[in-house]
């Protein structure tokens, strides 16, 4: 490389460049600082002193005859792979030899790219066994740089097939999880398959002209949008900025939304008469117990990598943007059933009502029998699934029937039972003393769940139950209201929340080594601060616990004036009712009748507001929290069912009156015919 005679026959420009090269500073070895290098067989140069590889020099020799050729320099023949030939090659002309060299150099480039692709791809493609694999796959593994991009029709068919297969896998995984983890019947797996395939056939998802129709509909929508905004028709060409790939994906998501997977699962459970509720599916999907938010990673493992010709990732196709609400899920399930043409039964009232009563710790045999009578007598239309998104949920109707039965059996009609628990007692008798102890328990503690069962074991019916039974019921409902906070498992501590974010929210995202080290360092700092903070809190507390309602009850029993506790409890009740959109009504002083009390909205300060007594509101808010709806929505469901029951009573009363009059008229006619004629 240091021979100056090498550039003797070259033009002056090359000689000047060689002279400049000789005057430049020598490249030194990074290890020992030497300047003597020798060429290796791999294209790199190595130091003769220490053997270190130079990162500044690469071997890029070429033929001298091709230095100034029109076609450019060729690669050195010693780096071109030659095929073995058994026959002796014939002598070729100069042009043939040049074209052959170009072909060999091109083949060498392709071979190098293939080797890079194999190295980047993990030394070949290993086909894994897929638990939910399909026979007809869209793409096969191909070499890097040699993948032909599919045409529009093939691309549209591939996107449609992969989206439908992914949604089907998501539904299958949800049903499998319900059966294995939550004990649902295996019947839902067969039901959801029938409904799914009928829905695909009726929506014409696999229509031949689907892709063209989607493009035309998107163009028409874009033109209409421009006309509404008042733009010229010449601006309609801006639709071309939107790629057809995203138009096809939007069309598929409009026909089969991602959240419809939960609707298909809920519809199958509804047909199988399972006591599953939309609130259960939504909560489980949000917490990650059902494959929904992070299901795209499992779908990609099952379907495999779509290949380089497929422009959309599984994360883009199957990751939901939001979790649907319970109203939207019921409406979507109703629309699917309407599209397929299913004649759905009503909800399983007995199973759902039994579940609600157990969660409220109320006696089943006392309440469920009367609730079933109301259900069989009224049969409200809200017990059937509907495609109307503004209809009240089915669970609201079930809970409304239970509330009416409880109000009738326990006589919760605004008599001020809750307010009487704060009244002072003078010279209590043994029975009255027992009642006062029960009231003290109601105001101080919530450990009285066995009391109500012991009361009913004595043989008294709820309709004839004494007043402290209603008071005990209200205390139990207050305790359940405080215990029924719907707190997800991942929100209980910081560790669970971080694990939830890593496994569910940010599923499929990887971190580098530096990020892992940084996370570990930050986590160590957090643990040290948490331990020190817990120790400081224990020292500051001095062994004293937090304040509880028992302290208030103990203070009242030690001689504190009961009026102060009554006013404080009444102020809290008023505030709670106001926060939920209700106005407090004082107890009824004069009992005009002991019949069922119907509530109406009252005009206060020019506004129509909901009004209720404290007894009814305690029952209402506990049932509303259990059904996971707003208290006003729950109250509207009760009012609607009460109007239906009142209408049925009037119709029955008129029918009985007409029947009685008909019988009286018939008997009078018989008497008139049997009477002797006048003389």
C-alpha positions in Angstrom: 0.0 0.0 0.0 3.0 2.3 0.5 4.4 1.7 -3.1 4.6 5.1 -4.9 5.1 3.5 -8.3 1.5 2.2 -8.1 0.1 5.5 -9.4 2.9 6.2 -12.0 0.8 5.5 -15.1 -2.4 7.2 -13.8 -3.5 10.8 -14.6 -2.4 13.8 -12.7 -5.5 13.9 -10.5 -4.9 10.5 -9.3 -1.2 11.2 -8.6 -2.1 14.3 -6.6 -4.7 12.3 -4.6 -1.9 9.7 -3.9 0.5 12.4 -2.8 -2.2 13.8 -0.5 -2.9 10.4 0.9 0.8 10.0 1.7 0.9 13.3 3.5 -2.2 12.6 5.6 -1.7 11.4 9.2 -1.3 7.6 9.6 -4.1 5.5 11.0 -3.0 4.1 14.3 -4.2 1.1 16.2 -6.5 1.9 19.1 -4.9 -0.8 21.2 -1.1 -0.3 20.9 -0.8 2.8 18.7 1.0 0.9 15.9 0.8 1.9 12.2 1.5 -1.4 10.5 -1.6 -3.3 9.4 -2.0 -6.4 7.3 -5.1 -7.5 5.3 -7.2 -10.4 6.4 -9.4 -12.7 4.5 -12.6 -11.1 5.7 -12.0 -7.6 4.2 -10.7 -6.0 7.5 -7.1 -5.0 8.4 -5.4 -6.2 11.6 -2.5 -4.7 13.5 0.8 -6.6 13.2 1.9 -5.8 16.7 -1.2 -6.6 18.8 -3.6 -8.2 16.3 -6.4 -5.7 16.9 -8.9 -5.1 14.2 -9.0 -1.6 12.7 -12.4 0.0 12.5 -11.2 2.8 10.1 -10.0 0.7 7.1 -11.9 -1.7 4.9 -10.6 -3.5 1.8 -12.4 -2.1 -1.3 -10.1 -3.1 -4.2 -11.3 -3.3 -7.8 -9.8 -4.2 -11.2 -7.4 -1.6 -12.7 -9.1 -1.9 -16.1 -12.5 -1.0 -14.7 -11.3 2.1 -12.8 -12.6 4.5 -15.5 -15.0 2.3 -17.3 -18.5 3.6 -18.3 -20.3 0.8 -16.5 -18.5 1.5 -13.2 -16.2 -0.6 -11.1 -16.9 -4.3 -10.4 -16.5 -6.3 -7.3 -13.3 -8.3 -6.9 -13.8 -11.8 -8.3 -12.3 -13.4 -5.3 -15.4 -12.3 -3.2 -17.8 -13.7 -5.8 -19.2 -17.2 -5.2 -18.6 -19.4 -8.2 -20.8 -22.4 -8.9 -19.1 -25.8 -9.5 -19.0 -26.9 -13.1 -18.0 -30.3 -14.2 -17.6 -29.3 -17.9 -14.8 -27.2 -19.2 -15.9 -23.6 -19.9 -15.6 -22.3 -23.4 -13.7 -19.2 -24.2 -15.9 -16.0 -24.1 -15.6 -12.7 -25.8 -14.9 -9.5 -23.9 -18.5 -8.3 -23.9 -19.8 -11.7 -22.7 -17.2 -11.8 -20.0 -18.3 -8.3 -18.8 -22.0 -9.2 -18.7 -21.1 -12.4 -16.9 -19.2 -10.5 -14.3 -22.1 -8.2 -13.8 -24.5 -11.1 -13.3 -22.1 -12.7 -10.8 -21.8 -9.5 -8.8 -25.6 -9.2 -8.7 -25.9 -12.8 -7.5 -23.3 -12.1 -4.9 -25.4 -9.1 -3.6 -28.5 -11.2 -3.4 -26.7 -13.9 -1.6 -25.4 -11.4 0.9 -28.8 -10.0 1.5 -30.2 -13.5 2.0 -27.6 -14.2 4.6 -28.4 -11.0 6.4 -32.0 -11.8 6.4 -31.3 -15.3 7.9 -29.1 -13.7 10.6 -31.7 -11.1 11.5 -34.5 -13.6 11.4 -32.9 -15.9 13.9 -31.1 -18.3 11.4 -34.2 -19.5 9.7 -37.9 -19.5 10.4 -39.1 -22.1 12.9 -42.8 -22.9 12.6 -44.3 -23.1 16.0 -47.3 -25.2 16.9 -50.3 -22.8 17.2 -53.2 -23.6 19.5 -55.8 -21.9 17.3 -54.2 -22.1 13.9 -56.1 -21.9 10.6 -55.4 -24.0 7.6 -55.6 -21.2 5.0 -52.9 -18.7 5.9 -52.4 -15.4 4.2 -48.6 -15.4 3.8 -45.7 -17.7 3.9 -42.1 -16.9 5.1 -40.1 -15.4 2.3 -36.6 -14.0 1.9 -35.8 -10.4 2.8 -35.7 -8.1 -0.1 -37.5 -10.5 -2.4 -41.1 -10.1 -1.1 -43.5 -8.9 -3.8 -46.1 -6.4 -2.5 -49.6 -7.8 -3.1 -52.1 -6.0 -5.3 -55.1 -4.2 -3.9 -57.5 -7.2 -4.2 -55.1 -9.6 -2.5 -54.2 -7.0 0.2 -57.9 -6.4 0.9 -58.7 -10.1 1.1 -55.7 -10.6 3.4 -56.7 -7.8 5.8 -60.3 -9.1 5.9 -59.3 -12.7 6.5 -56.8 -11.8 9.3 -59.2 -9.5 11.0 -62.0 -12.0 11.0 -59.7 -14.8 12.2 -58.4 -12.5 15.0 -61.9 -11.6 16.2 -62.9 -15.2 16.2 -59.8 -16.2 18.2 -60.6 -13.4 20.7 -64.2 -14.7 21.2 -62.9 -18.3 21.6 -60.3 -17.2 24.2 -63.0 -15.3 26.2 -65.3 -18.3 26.2 -62.5 -20.6 27.2 -61.6 -18.4 30.1 -65.2 -18.2 31.3 -65.5 -22.0 31.3 -62.1 -22.7 32.9 -61.8 -19.9 35.3 -65.3 -18.8 36.2 -67.2 -22.1 36.0 -69.5 -21.3 33.1 -71.2 -24.0 31.1 -69.4 -25.4 28.1 -72.6 -24.9 26.1 -71.6 -21.3 25.5 -68.7 -22.3 23.2 -71.1 -24.1 20.8 -73.7 -21.3 21.0 -71.2 -18.5 20.2 -69.9 -20.4 17.2 -73.3 -20.7 15.6 -74.2 -17.1 16.3 -70.8 -15.9 15.0 -70.9 -17.7 11.6 -74.6 -16.7 11.0 -73.7 -13.1 11.8 -70.8 -13.2 9.3 -73.0 -14.6 6.6 -75.8 -12.1 7.1 -73.5 -9.1 7.2 -71.9 -10.2 4.0 -68.4 -9.8 5.3 -66.9 -12.0 2.6 -68.7 -10.4 -0.3 -66.6 -10.3 -3.5 -67.2 -6.5 -4.0 -66.6 -5.6 -0.4 -63.4 -3.7 -1.0 -64.8 -1.6 -3.8 -67.9 -0.8 -1.9 -65.9 0.4 1.1 -63.9 2.7 -1.1 -67.0 4.1 -2.8 -68.7 4.7 0.6 -65.7 6.4 2.0 -65.5 8.7 -1.1 -69.2 9.5 -0.8 -68.8 10.3 2.9 -65.8 12.6 2.2 -67.8 14.5 -0.5 -70.7 14.9 1.8 -68.4 16.1 4.5 -66.9 18.7 2.2 -70.3 19.9 1.1 -71.5 20.3 4.7 -68.4 22.4 5.4 -69.1 24.5 2.3 -66.0 23.6 0.4 -65.8 23.3 -3.4 -66.2 20.0 -5.1 -62.6 20.3 -6.2 -61.5 19.6 -2.7 -63.0 16.2 -2.7 -59.8 14.8 -4.1 -58.3 15.1 -0.6 -59.8 11.7 0.1 -56.9 10.2 -1.8 -54.7 11.2 1.1 -56.3 8.4 3.1 -54.8 5.1 2.1 -57.2 2.3 1.0 -55.7 0.1 3.7 -57.2 2.2 6.5 -60.5 2.5 4.6 -60.8 -1.3 4.6 -59.9 -1.5 8.3 -62.5 1.1 9.2 -65.1 -0.8 7.2 -64.4 -4.0 9.0 -64.5 -2.3 12.4 -67.9 -0.7 11.6 -69.3 -4.2 10.7 -67.5 -6.1 13.5 -66.2 -3.7 16.2 -63.6 -5.0 18.6 -65.9 -4.5 21.6 -68.5 -6.8 19.9 -66.4 -9.8 21.0 -67.6 -9.1 24.6 -71.2 -8.8 23.2 -71.0 -12.2 21.4 -69.7 -13.7 24.7 -72.5 -12.1 26.7 -75.1 -13.2 24.2 -74.0 -16.8 24.4 -74.1 -16.7 28.2 -77.6 -15.1 28.0 -78.9 -17.9 25.7 -77.3 -20.5 28.0 -79.3 -19.0 31.0 -76.1 -18.2 32.9 -76.3 -15.7 35.8 -73.7 -13.6 34.1 -74.1 -9.8 33.9 -72.6 -7.2 31.6 -70.9 -5.6 34.6 -69.0 -8.8 35.2 -67.7 -9.0 31.7 -66.7 -5.3 31.7 -64.9 -5.6 35.0 -63.1 -8.7 34.1 -62.1 -7.3 30.7 -60.8 -4.1 32.3 -58.8 -6.0 35.0 -57.3 -8.3 32.4 -59.0 -11.5 33.6 -60.7 -11.8 30.2 -58.6 -11.7 27.0 -59.6 -8.3 25.6 -57.1 -5.4 26.1 -53.9 -7.5 25.6 -55.5 -10.2 23.5 -53.6 -9.0 20.4 -50.4 -10.6 21.6 -52.0 -14.0 21.9 -53.6 -13.5 18.6 -50.3 -12.8 16.9 -48.8 -15.9 18.5 -51.7 -18.0 17.2 -51.9 -16.5 13.7 -48.1 -15.9 13.3 -46.3 -13.0 11.7 -48.3 -11.8 8.6 -45.1 -11.2 6.6 -43.4 -8.1 5.1 -46.1 -7.7 2.5 -48.8 -7.1 5.2 -48.7 -3.4 6.3 -50.7 -3.6 9.5 -49.6 -5.1 12.8 -51.7 -7.1 15.2 -51.5 -4.4 17.8 -53.1 -1.9 15.4 -55.8 -4.3 14.3 -56.9 -5.9 17.6 -55.9 -3.5 20.4 -59.1 -1.8 21.7 -59.2 1.9 22.2 -61.7 1.7 25.1 -63.6 -0.7 27.1 -67.4 -0.7 26.3 -70.0 0.3 28.9 -72.6 -2.1 30.2 -75.4 -0.2 28.3 -73.5 -0.4 25.0 -72.8 -4.1 25.5 -76.4 -5.0 26.0 -77.4 -2.9 23.0 -74.8 -4.5 20.9 -75.9 -8.0 22.0 -79.5 -7.1 21.2 -78.5 -5.8 17.7 -76.6 -9.0 17.0 -79.6 -11.1 18.0 -81.9 -9.0 15.9 -79.5 -9.3 12.9 -79.3 -13.0 13.2 -83.0 -13.4 13.9 -82.9 -15.0 17.4 -86.0 -15.1 19.6 -84.3 -14.5 22.9 -85.8 -15.5 26.3 -85.9 -13.0 29.2 -83.0 -12.9 31.6 -82.7 -15.6 34.2 -84.5 -13.7 36.9 -84.4 -16.4 39.5 -80.6 -16.8 39.3 -79.8 -13.1 39.2 -82.2 -12.2 42.0 -80.8 -15.0 44.1 -77.3 -13.7 43.5 -78.3 -10.1 44.4 -80.0 -11.2 47.7 -76.9 -13.2 48.7 -74.6 -10.3 48.1 -76.9 -8.1 50.2 -77.0 -10.9 52.9 -80.8 -10.9 52.9 -83.0 -13.9 53.6 -83.7 -15.7 50.3 -86.8 -17.7 51.2 -88.5 -14.6 52.7 -88.0 -12.2 49.7 -87.4 -14.3 46.6 -90.8 -15.9 46.7 -92.6 -12.6 46.7 -90.3 -11.2 44.1 -91.0 -14.1 41.8 -94.7 -13.5 42.2 -94.2 -9.9 41.0 -92.0 -11.0 38.2 -94.5 -13.6 36.9 -97.4 -11.2 37.3 -95.9 -8.1 35.6 -93.3 -9.6 33.1 -91.9 -6.1 32.1 -90.4 -5.7 28.7 -87.1 -4.5 30.2 -86.2 -8.1 31.1 -85.5 -8.8 27.4 -82.4 -7.6 25.5 -83.0 -4.8 23.2 -81.0 -3.0 20.5 -82.2 0.3 21.8 -79.2 2.0 23.5 -81.5 4.2 25.6 -83.5 1.3 27.3 -82.8 0.7 30.9 -80.5 -2.3 31.6 -82.0 -5.6 32.4 -80.3 -5.7 35.8 -82.1 -2.5 36.8 -85.4 -4.1 36.2 -84.4 -7.2 38.2 -83.3 -5.0 41.1 -86.4 -2.9 40.9 -88.6 -6.0 41.5 -86.5 -6.9 44.5 -86.8 -3.3 45.9 -90.5 -3.3 45.6 -90.8 -6.7 47.3 -88.5 -5.5 50.1 -90.5 -2.4 50.6 -93.8 -4.3 50.8 -92.5 -6.9 53.2 -90.6 -4.5 55.5 -93.0 -1.6 55.3 -90.5 1.0 54.1 -93.0 3.7 53.4 -91.4 6.9 54.9 -92.4 6.2 58.6 -89.0 7.4 59.8 -87.5 4.2 61.1 -84.0 5.4 60.6 -84.7 8.7 62.4 -86.2 6.8 65.4 -82.9 5.1 65.9 -81.5 8.4 67.3 -84.4 9.0 69.7 -83.5 8.9 73.5 -84.9 6.0 75.5 -86.2 6.5 79.1 -86.8 3.6 81.5 -86.4 1.0 78.9 -88.2 -2.3 79.4 -86.4 -5.6 78.6 -87.8 -5.7 75.1 -87.2 -2.0 74.6 -83.7 -2.4 76.0 -83.0 -5.1 73.4 -84.2 -2.8 70.7 -82.0 0.0 72.0 -79.0 -2.3 71.9 -79.8 -3.1 68.3 -80.0 0.6 67.5 -76.6 1.2 69.1 -75.2 -1.6 67.0 -76.6 0.0 63.9 -75.0 3.3 64.7 -71.6 2.0 65.8 -70.7 -1.3 64.2 -71.5 -3.5 61.2 -70.9 -6.9 62.7 -74.6 -7.8 63.0 -75.2 -10.1 60.1 -76.3 -13.0 62.2 -78.9 -11.0 64.1 -81.5 -10.9 61.3 -81.3 -14.6 60.7 -82.0 -15.3 64.4 -85.0 -13.0 64.3 -86.5 -15.0 61.4 -85.9 -18.3 63.0 -88.5 -17.5 65.6 -91.2 -17.9 63.0 -92.4 -14.3 62.4 -93.1 -13.4 58.9 -91.7 -10.2 57.4 -95.2 -8.7 57.0 -95.9 -9.2 60.7 -92.3 -8.4 61.8 -91.8 -5.8 64.6 -90.2 -2.5 63.9 -86.6 -3.4 64.9 -86.5 -5.9 62.0 -86.8 -3.0 59.5 -84.3 -1.1 61.6 -81.9 -4.1 61.4 -82.4 -4.3 57.7 -81.5 -0.6 57.2 -78.4 -1.1 59.3 -77.4 -4.1 57.2 -77.9 -2.2 54.0 -75.8 0.7 55.4 -73.0 -1.7 56.2 -73.2 -3.4 52.7 -73.1 0.0 51.1 -69.8 0.8 52.7 -68.4 -2.6 51.9 -69.5 -2.8 48.2 -66.9 -0.4 46.9 -66.0 -1.7 43.4 -62.2 -1.5 43.8 -60.2 -3.5 41.1 -57.5 -5.8 42.3 -54.8 -3.8 40.5 -55.7 -0.6 42.4 -55.1 -1.9 45.9 -51.4 -1.4 46.0 -48.6 0.1 43.9 -47.0 -3.2 43.0 -50.2 -4.7 41.6 -50.8 -1.5 39.6 -47.3 -1.7 38.1 -47.8 -5.3 37.2 -51.2 -4.6 35.7 -49.7 -1.8 33.5 -46.8 -4.0 32.4 -48.9 -7.1 31.6 -52.1 -5.5 30.3 -51.9 -1.8 29.5 -48.4 -1.9 27.9 -48.4 -5.5 26.8 -46.0 -6.4 24.0 -43.6 -3.5 24.6 -40.0 -4.4 25.4 -37.3 -2.4 27.3 -33.6 -2.1 26.7 -30.9 -3.2 29.2 -30.3 0.4 30.3 -34.0 0.9 31.0 -34.2 -2.3 33.0 -31.3 -1.2 35.1 -32.9 2.2 35.6 -36.2 0.6 36.6 -34.5 -1.6 39.2 -32.7 1.4 40.7 -35.9 3.5 40.9 -37.7 0.5 42.5 -35.0 0.1 45.1 -35.3 3.8 46.0 -39.1 3.5 46.2 -38.9 0.5 48.5 -36.5 2.3 50.9 -38.8 5.4 51.0 -41.8 3.1 51.6 -40.2 1.3 54.5 -39.0 4.6 56.1 -42.4 6.1 55.6 -44.2 3.2 57.2 -41.9 3.4 60.2 -42.4 7.1 60.6 -46.2 6.6 60.4 -46.1 4.0 63.1 -44.1 6.3 65.4 -46.3 9.3 64.8 -49.5 7.3 65.4 -48.2 6.1 68.8 -50.1 2.8 68.6 -53.5 4.5 68.0 -55.8 3.3 65.3 -58.0 5.3 63.0 -61.3 6.8 64.0 -64.3 4.5 63.4 -68.0 4.9 64.0 -67.6 2.8 67.1 -65.9 5.7 68.8 -68.9 7.9 68.1 -71.2 5.2 69.6 -69.0 4.8 72.6 -68.9 8.6 73.2 -72.7 8.6 73.0 -73.0 5.8 75.5 -70.6 7.6 77.9 -73.0 10.5 78.4 -72.6 12.5 75.2 -75.8 14.3 74.2 -77.7 12.2 71.6 -79.0 15.4 69.8 -75.5 16.2 68.6 -75.1 12.7 67.1 -78.5 12.8 65.5 -77.9 16.2 63.9 -74.5 15.1 62.6 -76.0 11.9 61.1 -78.9 13.8 59.6 -76.5 16.3 58.0 -74.4 13.5 56.5 -77.6 11.9 55.1 -78.7 15.2 53.6 -75.3 15.7 52.0 -75.2 12.2 50.6 -78.7 12.5 49.2 -77.8 15.9 47.6 -74.7 14.4 46.0 -76.8 11.7 44.4 -79.4 14.1 43.1 -82.1 13.7 45.8 -83.7 16.0 48.4 -84.4 14.8 51.9 -88.0 14.4 53.0 -88.8 14.4 56.8 -90.7 11.4 58.1 -94.5 11.2 57.7 -96.2 12.6 60.8 -99.7 11.6 60.0 -100.4 8.2 58.5 -103.2 8.6 56.1 -102.9 5.0 55.0 -100.5 2.1 55.4 -100.5 1.3 51.8 -97.6 1.4 49.4 -96.1 4.9 49.1 -95.4 6.2 45.6 -92.7 8.9 45.1 -92.9 11.7 42.6 -90.6 14.4 41.6 -91.1 17.7 43.4 -90.6 21.2 42.1 -88.0 23.0 44.4 -86.8 26.5 43.5 -88.2 26.1 40.0 -86.5 22.7 39.4 -88.0 19.2 39.3 -85.9 17.1 41.8 -86.2 13.6 43.2 -87.4 13.5 46.8 -87.2 10.5 49.1 -87.3 9.6 52.7 -84.1 8.4 54.5 -85.4 4.8 54.8 -86.1 4.5 51.1 -82.8 6.2 50.1 -80.7 3.7 52.2 -82.3 0.8 50.4 -82.0 2.6 47.0 -78.3 3.5 47.2 -77.3 0.1 48.4 -79.2 -1.6 45.5 -77.8 1.0 43.0 -74.2 0.4 44.0 -74.7 -3.4 43.8 -76.1 -3.0 40.3 -73.4 -0.5 39.4 -75.8 2.2 38.2 -76.5 5.7 39.3 -79.1 6.1 42.1 -81.3 8.2 39.9 -81.3 5.6 37.2 -82.3 3.0 39.8 -85.1 5.2 41.1 -86.4 5.7 37.5 -86.5 1.9 37.1 -88.5 1.6 40.3 -90.9 4.3 39.3 -91.5 2.7 35.9 -92.2 -0.7 37.4 -94.5 0.9 39.9 -96.5 2.6 37.2 -96.9 -0.7 35.4 -98.0 -2.5 38.5 -100.5 0.2 39.3 -101.9 0.0 35.8 -102.3 -3.8 36.1 -104.1 -3.4 39.4 -106.5 -0.9 37.8 -107.1 -3.2 34.9 -107.7 -6.1 37.2 -110.0 -4.1 39.4 -112.1 -3.0 36.4 -112.3 -6.5 35.1 -113.4 -7.8 38.5 -116.0 -5.0 38.8 -117.3 -5.7 35.3 -117.5 -9.4 36.1 -119.3 -8.7 39.4 -121.8 -6.4 37.7 -122.4 -9.0 35.0 -123.1 -11.6 37.5 -125.5 -9.3 39.4 -127.3 -8.4 36.2 -127.6 -12.1 35.3 -128.9 -13.0 38.7 -131.4 -10.2 38.6 -132.7 -11.3 35.2 -133.1 -14.9 36.5 -135.0 -13.6 39.5 -137.2 -11.5 37.3 -138.0 -14.5 35.0 -138.8 -16.8 37.9 -141.1 -14.3 39.6 -144.9 -15.0 39.1 -146.7 -12.7 36.8 -148.9 -10.0 38.5 -152.6 -10.9 38.9 
